[in-house]
Amino acid sequence: MDIKAHLQVLLKLALVDENFDDQERDMIRMIAAANGVPKQEIEEMISKALKNKIDEPVVLPTLSDDEKFEYLYNIVQLMKIDSKIYLSEINFCEDMAVRLGFNKKVIGRLSRQIFSDPSITSDKERLKIAVLKFKN
């Protein structure tokens, strides 16, 4: 997976409601660290995203079904992490789902199954099987 592209998507989502809070920032940092992105590099990405807001278009690389699922899983988790869900966030997630080749209804399905607290894990394999049924 192109982790930098993945992080860019997460950063765009975090900024879409114009409220990039600490929980969103921490989750993005955690995903970056788990994927070997140096701390300085993710801080530069965050700083650049804050300066540019959401002007730059999201460019998605070619992704496997597993990678598409990770994108969807992470964007829904990030959307829910601050326990405030805005219409702009839902619209962004639905747009990303469509761009990844899914029916936008997959976001509602994932939202019911993914918890806002990243330490609470859902059955990701079973969820992935369910999500793949939404592919167009």
Summary of the structure (lengths in Angstrom):
residues: 136
radius of gyration: 13.8
end to end distance: 21.5
largest distance: 38.8
contacts: 382
relative contact order: 0.16
helix: 64%
strand: 1%
